[in-house]
């Protein structure tokens, strides 16, 4: 985590350093900015999300009851599904059984923390070490990369540095750009759903924005959960449902025409079909972690493939041997 944060923050530190600040002062300024953003999230966004999460917890049995007795029977009749295909009795019983325990969450957490004090100490230690390690990584980033470069074989240094630079450009564009796209989509979805009047609009919008780290997943999760919540809240009222669909259509249009071209660009160089296959392959091989890492890994592979293509085009195998003079 500290390495990822340092990697993301290094370009901003370099920009401040070019503006005339020392490396250490630039790192302090970036840390101050990160701290302000984190405090704003903790003071404003987190309480609102916690309120909606608690509201969702309260509504869960009612939503499941509505799904079981209203929505799903219609789906069964429409698509010819067998009776008993959907089973929510056990889930409803579990949620209803623990509804009264919502106010005891703090005491449960404290008791668990007391029972596993060593685990808690380890977790807190890691939490404290992340910013400390990140600070020193940011401060000494250029020194470390310079020392690594000094260990490269002299004959291959230029080639390796070129490849590493291209991989860095692609990964940096994807990671930083995709995070900004996630934030933008989260704001669009949350604001739009709240304007429509959806009670859980902020929660669904934030989840859809976070899920956008994987292309198309944020849209699918967001519009699916928003439509279910909208049908439960608004019933058969057509206009709010049209508003929910419009929010996600607008979000997708802005992502495709504005956010992704502006923030990520086409540096990854993957066709949309290749993106889908990369995600499916990553999920099949390594599960959810593979889904998250599919596009960055595919982007690096594309850089290596382009390099191999250039080497091949410059080789004698491609050019062909010259015919000897007779």
Secondary structure as GFF3:
##gff-version 3
##sequence-region A 1 326
A	DSSP	alpha_helix	2	18	.	.	.	ID=ss1
A	DSSP	alpha_helix	23	40	.	.	.	ID=ss2
A	DSSP	pi_helix	41	45	.	.	.	ID=ss3
A	DSSP	alpha_helix	46	66	.	.	.	ID=ss4
A	DSSP	pi_helix	67	71	.	.	.	ID=ss5
A	DSSP	alpha_helix	72	79	.	.	.	ID=ss6
A	DSSP	alpha_helix	89	98	.	.	.	ID=ss7
A	DSSP	three_ten_helix	99	104	.	.	.	ID=ss8
A	DSSP	alpha_helix	105	115	.	.	.	ID=ss9
A	DSSP	alpha_helix	117	139	.	.	.	ID=ss10
A	DSSP	alpha_helix	141	150	.	.	.	ID=ss11
A	DSSP	three_ten_helix	154	156	.	.	.	ID=ss12
A	DSSP	alpha_helix	157	196	.	.	.	ID=ss13
A	DSSP	alpha_helix	201	211	.	.	.	ID=ss14
A	DSSP	alpha_helix	217	234	.	.	.	ID=ss15
A	DSSP	alpha_helix	238	254	.	.	.	ID=ss16
A	DSSP	pi_helix	255	264	.	.	.	ID=ss17
A	DSSP	alpha_helix	272	313	.	.	.	ID=ss18
A	DSSP	alpha_helix	316	319	.	.	.	ID=ss19
###
